[in-house]
């Protein structure tokens, strides 16, 4: 499996459609909290992360 680097890494986001990878926020941000995040560094987003959707933290989730 290859982890392709995204050109928008670190860009501010509030929804995954704004990123080539995932829109993520610090793991300490509680589920349901309105916030902005940053675009992930890679397109393969396996592992654990606190993802965002529509500006709301979804909580820590893990993807194999």
Secondary structure, DSSP 8 states (H G I E B T S, - for coil): ----B-TTTT-EESSGGGSSS-EEE-TTS-TT-B--EEE-SBS---EEEEEEETTEEEEEEEE-
